[in-house]
Amino acid sequence: MHNKNPVLGYAVLFIAIALLPALGVYPIFVMKVLCFALFACAFNLLIGYTGLLSFGHAAFLGTAAYGAGHALKVWGLPAPLGLVFGALAAGGVGLVFGLLAIRRAGIYFSMITLALSQMLFFVFLQAPFTGGEDGLQSVPRGSFFGLNLENDLTLYYVVLAIFIGAFWLIYRTVHSPFGQVLTSIRENEARATSLGYDVDRFKLLAFVLSATLAGLAGATKTLVLGFATLTDALWTTSGAVILMTLVGGMGTLVGPMVGALIIIALENKIGDLGKLLADATGIGWFNGLGESVSLVTGLIFIFCVLAFRRGVVGEALALWDKLYAKRGA
Amino acid sequence: MTEIFGIPISAFLSQLLLGLVNGSFYAMLSLGLAVIFGMLNIINFAHGALYMMGAFLAWMGLEYLGINYWFMLVLAPLLVGLLGVLIERLLLQWLYKLDHIYGLLLTLGITLVIEGVFRSFYGVSGQPYAVPEALQGATRLGFMILPNYRAWVVVASITVCLAVWALVEKTSLGAKLRAGTENPKLVQAFGINVPLMVTLTYAGGVALAAFAGVLAAPILQVSALMGSNLIIVVFAVVVIGGMGSIFGSILTGLGLGVIEGLTKVFYPEASSTVVFVVMALVLLVRPAGLFGKER
């Protein structure tokens, strides 16, 4: 699939997603997964294709979630303008963060983005427009170019269309000459510089693009769920998107989508899983598993870093290559 | 009453002291992070969680076993140091050849596990821990009232920080450590057991974090989340100071604590963000950090 005709593969994938509600899958769940999948794809543009580990992507998700929520609820803007406003606000924050963070490389870059996003978290905590601990509640969906979004199914196809559009943009970016320069920065930054590329400018562009797309994900999430809360901007959300990308496969286009599905499904089902384990083993402590999701995500982190660094899709591709090479030779 | 910029001088001084207390925690944690990074090339995200564990062990020792503060001040760092040995031997040692980011991600995973375990038993609300008897009360100094425990925290932390500085900069063990940071292969060729040194460095660094945790237990509420809030500020401190010099870490930590304390006096709304603002300014003016060198 990754050598032959990728467009066909993606077409099948998206048609399958489009058919899910007809098969009885809860649309809100899929929409939530799609939002986080877009968030992870945007994040992957940095870690997977530019080699920059941003530990502050929750800032962009949160900014856009609040921005879109404010635009829709207080200003009463129509949904498309609300989404654009949210994404652009996140892009603006991304520009400021990027300008500061790319001044340091490597692990410092991660620490700086984490610190800056924590600063924004405290700003959101105190600012009047975010509603503090309560968050922004009951944001209206309104309409999208005449389509009534209060209907879950209509919203579903709008969200899917937004996702496909953004995914196409990421696909084009990765396969463009610009994307090739980003990859060369990941592989060998000094060499990219010596070839005459203004590495900092490319990094900044990639950062702003990633922030804007993460923002689009956050804005869409507010539209779907009808609220924006402090959790969107909390550092653990930055950790979650790293985990999604790591589990799915860094540097693969589909990996972050798979990772988002796995992690969101796990977060939803972990309480049940705990009860199941408690019944099976007779250890009552497992009943509380739903309350400490972080314990399970932490274990997944440890496992993935030690033994599963290519992620689900990365491993699958490696396996495919091995089989294909055998048959080809 | 004497005033400074319209603020009573006693309130000013007590915030300054509170700033110094926080600054001592920043100093001890950033010091440990820097020493570990020098030897292991890993940014230890779990530092905050292990600091939290130190505080929790102190609380648990008193609550379940009746072990007092002074014993726990020694015992908790030892136990956390042992856990550090396990973490380094079982998990971290497989990562030294990989990109730095994997060290950060693995220690993030460890953080989530430790926090998750404590949350599953104790929730997220804080547990109170009484100030040890010998340090209760306050001393009148004339110009201000000095709470004895806070004074003790500042004195104890600065003493420990200076001891670490002396150990690394002035002893032969420290010389080997510094050489190991520069060129581990060459040091190993001289017959020095570098892997053992790496393990002990990690254990020592996290024991320092646990020591800070025990010191913090009577001042801050002991809770599962007390570490992750702190570690992010400490990251900013590390970016501001740079990880090149131990003395730099100590000064930066204390200095930022004081700046934070003063912000609480003059503009309380900004007190939780001021360290990050300072970080942004330092990045603009001196990207390598105040005491760092580009590399």
Interface residues (C-beta under 8 A of the other chain):
Chain A: I47 L53 F55 L100 R103 R104 G106 I107 Y108 S110 M111 I112 L114 A115 L116 Q118 M119 F122 V123 L125 Q126 W235 G239 I242 L246 W285 G288 L289 E291 S292 V293 S294 L295 V296 T297 G298 L299 I300 F301 I302 C304 V305 L306 R309
Chain B: I43 L91 W94 L95 L98 H100 I101 Y102 L104 L105 L106 L108 G109 I110 T111 L112 V113 I114 E115 G116 V117 R119 S120 S228 I232 V233 F235 A236 V238 V239 E269 S272 T273 V275 F276 V277 M279 A280 L283 L284 P287 A288
